[in-house]
């Protein structure tokens, strides 16, 4: 079994971005979206006009947090050879009801790719109060395996900005 990372969230969190399970490069670096070709960090910085992402991981996390973005994965553990979501076996979901009780300011969940959305739908049973306060939306995967252009991904990811 491989284990995911703990969530990155604080009292400022309004938006939760969920991946499926970190890939091998991310697990090795112990960083969300740690693959050097993953578009996640350039997109987050691009959405919020932050310029180029900081090379420092803790600064990238702080940038996301300052914009109300929390990070986590749908799964807390699974079996998987390699990094492909299609190779996931024996998935175990994180406890979203407990998490959402801790972070009541989160009102939006965005899925980083269709696999995250599908895993959430299959393996997560949200309590009624959370169902009524949350909006859920899928976004194109920032993974280098998802081959649409950076520009198209960036345009879709504008949705993570807080409504004015």
C-alpha positions in Angstrom: 0.0 0.0 0.0 1.1 3.5 -0.7 -0.1 6.4 1.5 -1.0 9.9 0.5 0.0 13.2 2.3 -1.9 14.9 5.0 -4.1 17.8 3.9 -2.7 21.3 3.6 -5.4 23.6 4.9 -6.0 26.4 7.5 -8.7 28.7 8.7 -8.4 30.8 5.4 -9.3 27.8 3.2 -12.3 28.3 1.1 -11.5 26.1 -1.9 -10.3 22.5 -1.7 -8.4 21.1 -4.7 -8.4 17.3 -4.7 -6.1 15.0 -6.7 -6.5 11.2 -6.7 -3.3 10.0 -5.2 0.3 11.5 -5.5 2.4 10.0 -8.3 5.8 8.5 -7.8 7.7 11.8 -8.3 5.5 13.5 -5.8 5.8 10.7 -3.3 9.6 10.7 -3.7 9.8 14.4 -3.1 7.1 14.4 -0.4 5.4 17.3 -2.2 2.0 17.9 -3.7 2.4 18.1 -7.5 6.1 17.4 -7.2 6.6 16.2 -10.8 8.7 18.8 -12.6 6.4 18.8 -15.6 3.1 18.9 -13.7 1.3 22.2 -14.5 -0.3 22.6 -11.1 2.0 25.2 -9.6 2.4 27.3 -12.7 -1.4 27.2 -13.1 -2.1 28.3 -9.5 0.4 31.1 -9.8 -1.0 32.0 -13.2 -4.6 32.1 -11.9 -3.6 34.5 -9.2 -1.1 36.6 -11.3 1.8 35.4 -9.1 4.4 35.2 -11.8 6.6 32.1 -11.8 6.2 29.6 -9.0 8.6 29.8 -6.2 11.3 27.1 -6.3 10.7 26.7 -2.5 7.9 24.2 -1.8 6.9 25.8 1.5 6.5 29.2 -0.3 4.3 27.5 -2.9 2.1 26.1 -0.2 1.9 29.5 1.5 1.0 31.1 -1.8 -1.9 28.7 -2.3 -3.0 29.1 1.3 -3.0 32.9 1.0 -5.5 32.6 -1.8 -7.8 30.3 0.2 -6.7 27.1 -1.5 -6.4 23.8 0.4 -4.8 20.7 -1.0 -5.6 17.0 -0.4 -6.2 13.8 -2.3 -9.4 11.7 -2.5 -7.5 8.6 -1.4 -5.5 8.1 1.8 -4.1 4.9 0.5 -4.1 2.4 -2.3 -2.1 -0.1 -4.2 -0.6 1.1 -7.5 2.4 0.3 -9.7 3.7 3.5 -11.2 1.8 6.8 -11.3 -1.2 6.2 -13.5 -4.6 6.6 -11.9 -5.8 3.7 -14.1 -3.4 1.4 -12.1 -5.0 2.2 -8.7 -6.2 -0.9 -6.8 -7.8 -1.3 -3.3 -8.5 2.4 -2.9 -9.3 3.8 0.6 -10.8 7.3 0.7 -9.9 10.0 3.1 -12.4 11.0 5.8 -14.0 14.1 4.2 -16.8 14.5 6.8 -14.2 14.9 9.6 -12.1 17.2 7.4 -15.0 19.5 6.5 -16.0 19.8 10.1 -12.5 21.1 10.9 -12.6 23.5 7.9 -16.1 24.9 7.7 -15.0 27.8 5.5 -14.5 25.4 2.5 -17.5 25.7 0.2 -16.0 24.6 -3.1 -14.2 21.4 -4.1 -12.4 21.2 -7.4 -11.2 17.9 -8.8 -7.8 17.9 -10.5 -8.8 15.5 -13.3 -11.6 13.1 -14.0 -10.0 10.2 -12.0 -10.2 12.3 -8.8 -13.8 13.1 -9.5 -14.7 9.5 -10.2 -12.9 8.2 -7.1 -14.7 10.8 -5.0 -18.1 9.8 -6.4 -17.4 6.1 -5.9 -15.8 6.1 -2.4 -16.9 9.2 -0.5 -20.2 9.5 1.3 -20.7 13.1 2.4 -23.0 13.9 5.3 -26.1 15.9 4.3 -24.9 19.2 5.8 -21.7 19.1 3.7 -23.7 18.2 0.6 -25.8 21.3 0.8 -22.9 23.7 1.5 -20.5 22.5 -1.2 -20.2 22.9 -4.9 -18.2 20.3 -6.7 -16.5 20.8 -10.1 -14.1 18.9 -12.3 -11.1 20.5 -13.9 -8.6 19.2 -16.5 -5.8 17.3 -14.9 -2.6 19.2 -14.5 -0.6 16.0 -14.9 1.9 15.9 -17.8 0.0 12.7 -18.9 -3.0 14.9 -19.7 -1.9 16.4 -23.0 -4.2 19.4 -23.6 -2.2 22.6 -23.7 -1.2 24.6 -20.7 -3.2 27.5 -22.0 -6.4 25.5 -22.1 -5.7 24.1 -18.6 -5.1 27.6 -17.3 -8.3 28.9 -18.8 -10.4 26.2 -17.2 -8.6 26.6 -13.8 -9.7 30.2 -13.6 -12.7 28.7 -11.8 -10.6 28.4 -8.6 -10.6 32.1 -8.1 -13.0 33.2 -5.4 -16.1 34.9 -6.7 -16.1 38.6 -6.2 
